Structures are given as structure tokens and as C-alpha cells.
Amino acid sequence: MFILSLTYVKPNEEADKHMEPHMAWVKEGYAKGWFLASGRKVPRTGGVILATGNRAEIEAYVSADPFAVHGVAEYEVTEVALTTVNEGLEALKG
């Protein structure tokens, strides 16, 4: 599993300009079966996506996010090898 942590490097107003294409990109990540959960950081300094799949494919997809393309946010991709999960979340362990 991967934690995709994005941090805004431009003001929220700039992020808002690219939010619609970014959300279309997020929805496509779900459609591909890669994204498991996502949301904004609190306070609003970026967001987090929980993802699964091949690291190279995930990293290539991240580079195509409109936020990354337009320099609105930077990503940190962290791989996590889960060993313990709550009942019903076994699929997260890969």
C-alpha cells in the first residue's frame, strides 16, 4: 500500500483553480482500482490518498495529477507493508 501525501506549494486560491481537473484525476484513480481512500489535510495544506498497485505506475500517475503538472502541490510517496488491520480491511494488506 502507498500513502500519497501532497502538500500545496502555492496558495489555496491557486489550488482551487485546478480543483476540478484534479478531482477528475482522483476519480480516474479510483476507476483504475488504485485509490482506496482520499481527502484533504486539516488544516488545508494539501491532501492524502491511500493507494495500491505497482509503485512505478502509481508514481507515473502522480506525475500526471494537474496539481503536480501546474506546480500547485508536491507529492511524497510512502510505501507501507501493513501487517495488522481491522476486521474488514484485510484487502489493505495486499
MODELLER restraints for C-alpha pairs under 7 A, 6 or more apart:
rsr = mdl.restraints
at = mdl.atoms
rsr.add(forms.Gaussian(group=physical.xy_distance, feature=features.Distance(at['CA:1:A'], at['CA:51:A']), mean=5.80, stdev=0.5))
rsr.add(forms.Gaussian(group=physical.xy_distance, feature=features.Distance(at['CA:1:A'], at['CA:52:A']), mean=4.73, stdev=0.5))
rsr.add(forms.Gaussian(group=physical.xy_distance, feature=features.Distance(at['CA:1:A'], at['CA:79:A']), mean=5.82, stdev=0.5))
rsr.add(forms.Gaussian(group=physical.xy_distance, feature=features.Distance(at['CA:1:A'], at['CA:80:A']), mean=5.36, stdev=0.5))
rsr.add(forms.Gaussian(group=physical.xy_distance, feature=features.Distance(at['CA:1:A'], at['CA:81:A']), mean=6.49, stdev=0.5))
rsr.add(forms.Gaussian(group=physical.xy_distance, feature=features.Distance(at['CA:1:A'], at['CA:92:A']), mean=6.71, stdev=0.5))
rsr.add(forms.Gaussian(group=physical.xy_distance, feature=features.Distance(at['CA:1:A'], at['CA:94:A']), mean=6.97, stdev=0.5))
rsr.add(forms.Gaussian(group=physical.xy_distance, feature=features.Distance(at['CA:2:A'], at['CA:50:A']), mean=5.81, stdev=0.5))
rsr.add(forms.Gaussian(group=physical.xy_distance, feature=features.Distance(at['CA:2:A'], at['CA:51:A']), mean=5.00, stdev=0.5))
rsr.add(forms.Gaussian(group=physical.xy_distance, feature=features.Distance(at['CA:2:A'], at['CA:52:A']), mean=5.95, stdev=0.5))
rsr.add(forms.Gaussian(group=physical.xy_distance, feature=features.Distance(at['CA:2:A'], at['CA:77:A']), mean=6.54, stdev=0.5))
rsr.add(forms.Gaussian(group=physical.xy_distance, feature=features.Distance(at['CA:2:A'], at['CA:78:A']), mean=5.45, stdev=0.5))
rsr.add(forms.Gaussian(group=physical.xy_distance, feature=features.Distance(at['CA:2:A'], at['CA:79:A']), mean=4.44, stdev=0.5))
rsr.add(forms.Gaussian(group=physical.xy_distance, feature=features.Distance(at['CA:2:A'], at['CA:80:A']), mean=5.85, stdev=0.5))
rsr.add(forms.Gaussian(group=physical.xy_distance, feature=features.Distance(at['CA:3:A'], at['CA:48:A']), mean=6.86, stdev=0.5))
rsr.add(forms.Gaussian(group=physical.xy_distance, feature=features.Distance(at['CA:3:A'], at['CA:49:A']), mean=5.91, stdev=0.5))
rsr.add(forms.Gaussian(group=physical.xy_distance, feature=features.Distance(at['CA:3:A'], at['CA:50:A']), mean=4.90, stdev=0.5))
rsr.add(forms.Gaussian(group=physical.xy_distance, feature=features.Distance(at['CA:3:A'], at['CA:51:A']), mean=6.38, stdev=0.5))
rsr.add(forms.Gaussian(group=physical.xy_distance, feature=features.Distance(at['CA:3:A'], at['CA:77:A']), mean=5.84, stdev=0.5))
rsr.add(forms.Gaussian(group=physical.xy_distance, feature=features.Distance(at['CA:3:A'], at['CA:78:A']), mean=5.12, stdev=0.5))
rsr.add(forms.Gaussian(group=physical.xy_distance, feature=features.Distance(at['CA:3:A'], at['CA:79:A']), mean=6.43, stdev=0.5))
rsr.add(forms.Gaussian(group=physical.xy_distance, feature=features.Distance(at['CA:4:A'], at['CA:48:A']), mean=5.56, stdev=0.5))
rsr.add(forms.Gaussian(group=physical.xy_distance, feature=features.Distance(at['CA:4:A'], at['CA:49:A']), mean=4.95, stdev=0.5))
rsr.add(forms.Gaussian(group=physical.xy_distance, feature=features.Distance(at['CA:4:A'], at['CA:50:A']), mean=6.28, stdev=0.5))
rsr.add(forms.Gaussian(group=physical.xy_distance, feature=features.Distance(at['CA:4:A'], at['CA:75:A']), mean=6.52, stdev=0.5))
rsr.add(forms.Gaussian(group=physical.xy_distance, feature=features.Distance(at['CA:4:A'], at['CA:76:A']), mean=5.88, stdev=0.5))
rsr.add(forms.Gaussian(group=physical.xy_distance, feature=features.Distance(at['CA:4:A'], at['CA:77:A']), mean=4.75, stdev=0.5))
rsr.add(forms.Gaussian(group=physical.xy_distance, feature=features.Distance(at['CA:4:A'], at['CA:78:A']), mean=6.54, stdev=0.5))
rsr.add(forms.Gaussian(group=physical.xy_distance, feature=features.Distance(at['CA:5:A'], at['CA:47:A']), mean=6.02, stdev=0.5))
rsr.add(forms.Gaussian(group=physical.xy_distance, feature=features.Distance(at['CA:5:A'], at['CA:48:A']), mean=4.59, stdev=0.5))
rsr.add(forms.Gaussian(group=physical.xy_distance, feature=features.Distance(at['CA:5:A'], at['CA:49:A']), mean=6.57, stdev=0.5))
rsr.add(forms.Gaussian(group=physical.xy_distance, feature=features.Distance(at['CA:5:A'], at['CA:75:A']), mean=5.57, stdev=0.5))
rsr.add(forms.Gaussian(group=physical.xy_distance, feature=features.Distance(at['CA:5:A'], at['CA:76:A']), mean=5.17, stdev=0.5))
rsr.add(forms.Gaussian(group=physical.xy_distance, feature=features.Distance(at['CA:5:A'], at['CA:77:A']), mean=6.47, stdev=0.5))
rsr.add(forms.Gaussian(group=physical.xy_distance, feature=features.Distance(at['CA:6:A'], at['CA:46:A']), mean=5.26, stdev=0.5))
rsr.add(forms.Gaussian(group=physical.xy_distance, feature=features.Distance(at['CA:6:A'], at['CA:47:A']), mean=5.24, stdev=0.5))
rsr.add(forms.Gaussian(group=physical.xy_distance, feature=features.Distance(at['CA:6:A'], at['CA:48:A']), mean=6.19, stdev=0.5))
rsr.add(forms.Gaussian(group=physical.xy_distance, feature=features.Distance(at['CA:6:A'], at['CA:73:A']), mean=5.97, stdev=0.5))
rsr.add(forms.Gaussian(group=physical.xy_distance, feature=features.Distance(at['CA:6:A'], at['CA:74:A']), mean=5.45, stdev=0.5))
rsr.add(forms.Gaussian(group=physical.xy_distance, feature=features.Distance(at['CA:6:A'], at['CA:75:A']), mean=4.35, stdev=0.5))
rsr.add(forms.Gaussian(group=physical.xy_distance, feature=features.Distance(at['CA:6:A'], at['CA:76:A']), mean=6.35, stdev=0.5))
rsr.add(forms.Gaussian(group=physical.xy_distance, feature=features.Distance(at['CA:7:A'], at['CA:45:A']), mean=5.83, stdev=0.5))
rsr.add(forms.Gaussian(group=physical.xy_distance, feature=features.Distance(at['CA:7:A'], at['CA:46:A']), mean=4.35, stdev=0.5))
rsr.add(forms.Gaussian(group=physical.xy_distance, feature=features.Distance(at['CA:7:A'], at['CA:47:A']), mean=6.72, stdev=0.5))
rsr.add(forms.Gaussian(group=physical.xy_distance, feature=features.Distance(at['CA:7:A'], at['CA:73:A']), mean=5.21, stdev=0.5))
rsr.add(forms.Gaussian(group=physical.xy_distance, feature=features.Distance(at['CA:7:A'], at['CA:74:A']), mean=5.42, stdev=0.5))
rsr.add(forms.Gaussian(group=physical.xy_distance, feature=features.Distance(at['CA:7:A'], at['CA:75:A']), mean=6.50, stdev=0.5))
rsr.add(forms.Gaussian(group=physical.xy_distance, feature=features.Distance(at['CA:8:A'], at['CA:45:A']), mean=5.62, stdev=0.5))
rsr.add(forms.Gaussian(group=physical.xy_distance, feature=features.Distance(at['CA:8:A'], at['CA:46:A']), mean=5.10, stdev=0.5))
rsr.add(forms.Gaussian(group=physical.xy_distance, feature=features.Distance(at['CA:8:A'], at['CA:72:A']), mean=5.74, stdev=0.5))
rsr.add(forms.Gaussian(group=physical.xy_distance, feature=features.Distance(at['CA:8:A'], at['CA:73:A']), mean=4.16, stdev=0.5))
rsr.add(forms.Gaussian(group=physical.xy_distance, feature=features.Distance(at['CA:8:A'], at['CA:74:A']), mean=6.54, stdev=0.5))
rsr.add(forms.Gaussian(group=physical.xy_distance, feature=features.Distance(at['CA:9:A'], at['CA:72:A']), mean=5.61, stdev=0.5))
rsr.add(forms.Gaussian(group=physical.xy_distance, feature=features.Distance(at['CA:9:A'], at['CA:73:A']), mean=5.19, stdev=0.5))
rsr.add(forms.Gaussian(group=physical.xy_distance, feature=features.Distance(at['CA:9:A'], at['CA:74:A']), mean=6.82, stdev=0.5))
rsr.add(forms.Gaussian(group=physical.xy_distance, feature=features.Distance(at['CA:10:A'], at['CA:72:A']), mean=5.25, stdev=0.5))
rsr.add(forms.Gaussian(group=physical.xy_distance, feature=features.Distance(at['CA:14:A'], at['CA:72:A']), mean=6.87, stdev=0.5))
rsr.add(forms.Gaussian(group=physical.xy_distance, feature=features.Distance(at['CA:15:A'], at['CA:72:A']), mean=6.02, stdev=0.5))
rsr.add(forms.Gaussian(group=physical.xy_distance, feature=features.Distance(at['CA:18:A'], at['CA:66:A']), mean=6.69, stdev=0.5))
rsr.add(forms.Gaussian(group=physical.xy_distance, feature=features.Distance(at['CA:18:A'], at['CA:67:A']), mean=6.64, stdev=0.5))
rsr.add(forms.Gaussian(group=physical.xy_distance, feature=features.Distance(at['CA:21:A'], at['CA:66:A']), mean=6.36, stdev=0.5))
rsr.add(forms.Gaussian(group=physical.xy_distance, feature=features.Distance(at['CA:22:A'], at['CA:65:A']), mean=6.20, stdev=0.5))
rsr.add(forms.Gaussian(group=physical.xy_distance, feature=features.Distance(at['CA:22:A'], at['CA:66:A']), mean=5.41, stdev=0.5))
rsr.add(forms.Gaussian(group=physical.xy_distance, feature=features.Distance(at['CA:22:A'], at['CA:67:A']), mean=6.36, stdev=0.5))
rsr.add(forms.Gaussian(group=physical.xy_distance, feature=features.Distance(at['CA:25:A'], at['CA:65:A']), mean=6.25, stdev=0.5))
rsr.add(forms.Gaussian(group=physical.xy_distance, feature=features.Distance(at['CA:29:A'], at['CA:35:A']), mean=5.41, stdev=0.5))
rsr.add(forms.Gaussian(group=physical.xy_distance, feature=features.Distance(at['CA:30:A'], at['CA:36:A']), mean=6.94, stdev=0.5))
rsr.add(forms.Gaussian(group=physical.xy_distance, feature=features.Distance(at['CA:34:A'], at['CA:51:A']), mean=5.26, stdev=0.5))
rsr.add(forms.Gaussian(group=physical.xy_distance, feature=features.Distance(at['CA:34:A'], at['CA:52:A']), mean=5.00, stdev=0.5))
rsr.add(forms.Gaussian(group=physical.xy_distance, feature=features.Distance(at['CA:34:A'], at['CA:53:A']), mean=5.85, stdev=0.5))
rsr.add(forms.Gaussian(group=physical.xy_distance, feature=features.Distance(at['CA:35:A'], at['CA:49:A']), mean=6.81, stdev=0.5))
rsr.add(forms.Gaussian(group=physical.xy_distance, feature=features.Distance(at['CA:35:A'], at['CA:50:A']), mean=5.94, stdev=0.5))
rsr.add(forms.Gaussian(group=physical.xy_distance, feature=features.Distance(at['CA:35:A'], at['CA:51:A']), mean=4.35, stdev=0.5))
rsr.add(forms.Gaussian(group=physical.xy_distance, feature=features.Distance(at['CA:35:A'], at['CA:52:A']), mean=6.44, stdev=0.5))
rsr.add(forms.Gaussian(group=physical.xy_distance, feature=features.Distance(at['CA:36:A'], at['CA:50:A']), mean=5.41, stdev=0.5))
rsr.add(forms.Gaussian(group=physical.xy_distance, feature=features.Distance(at['CA:36:A'], at['CA:51:A']), mean=5.51, stdev=0.5))
rsr.add(forms.Gaussian(group=physical.xy_distance, feature=features.Distance(at['CA:37:A'], at['CA:49:A']), mean=5.76, stdev=0.5))
rsr.add(forms.Gaussian(group=physical.xy_distance, feature=features.Distance(at['CA:37:A'], at['CA:50:A']), mean=5.19, stdev=0.5))
rsr.add(forms.Gaussian(group=physical.xy_distance, feature=features.Distance(at['CA:38:A'], at['CA:48:A']), mean=5.58, stdev=0.5))
rsr.add(forms.Gaussian(group=physical.xy_distance, feature=features.Distance(at['CA:38:A'], at['CA:49:A']), mean=4.24, stdev=0.5))
rsr.add(forms.Gaussian(group=physical.xy_distance, feature=features.Distance(at['CA:38:A'], at['CA:50:A']), mean=6.24, stdev=0.5))
rsr.add(forms.Gaussian(group=physical.xy_distance, feature=features.Distance(at['CA:39:A'], at['CA:47:A']), mean=5.58, stdev=0.5))
rsr.add(forms.Gaussian(group=physical.xy_distance, feature=features.Distance(at['CA:39:A'], at['CA:48:A']), mean=5.68, stdev=0.5))
rsr.add(forms.Gaussian(group=physical.xy_distance, feature=features.Distance(at['CA:39:A'], at['CA:49:A']), mean=6.71, stdev=0.5))
rsr.add(forms.Gaussian(group=physical.xy_distance, feature=features.Distance(at['CA:40:A'], at['CA:46:A']), mean=5.96, stdev=0.5))
rsr.add(forms.Gaussian(group=physical.xy_distance, feature=features.Distance(at['CA:40:A'], at['CA:47:A']), mean=4.12, stdev=0.5))
rsr.add(forms.Gaussian(group=physical.xy_distance, feature=features.Distance(at['CA:40:A'], at['CA:48:A']), mean=6.40, stdev=0.5))
rsr.add(forms.Gaussian(group=physical.xy_distance, feature=features.Distance(at['CA:41:A'], at['CA:47:A']), mean=4.78, stdev=0.5))
rsr.add(forms.Gaussian(group=physical.xy_distance, feature=features.Distance(at['CA:41:A'], at['CA:48:A']), mean=6.78, stdev=0.5))
rsr.add(forms.Gaussian(group=physical.xy_distance, feature=features.Distance(at['CA:63:A'], at['CA:69:A']), mean=6.81, stdev=0.5))
rsr.add(forms.Gaussian(group=physical.xy_distance, feature=features.Distance(at['CA:67:A'], at['CA:73:A']), mean=5.40, stdev=0.5))
rsr.add(forms.Gaussian(group=physical.xy_distance, feature=features.Distance(at['CA:68:A'], at['CA:74:A']), mean=6.24, stdev=0.5))
rsr.add(forms.Gaussian(group=physical.xy_distance, feature=features.Distance(at['CA:81:A'], at['CA:93:A']), mean=6.96, stdev=0.5))
rsr.add(forms.Gaussian(group=physical.xy_distance, feature=features.Distance(at['CA:82:A'], at['CA:93:A']), mean=5.13, stdev=0.5))
rsr.add(forms.Gaussian(group=physical.xy_distance, feature=features.Distance(at['CA:83:A'], at['CA:93:A']), mean=6.52, stdev=0.5))
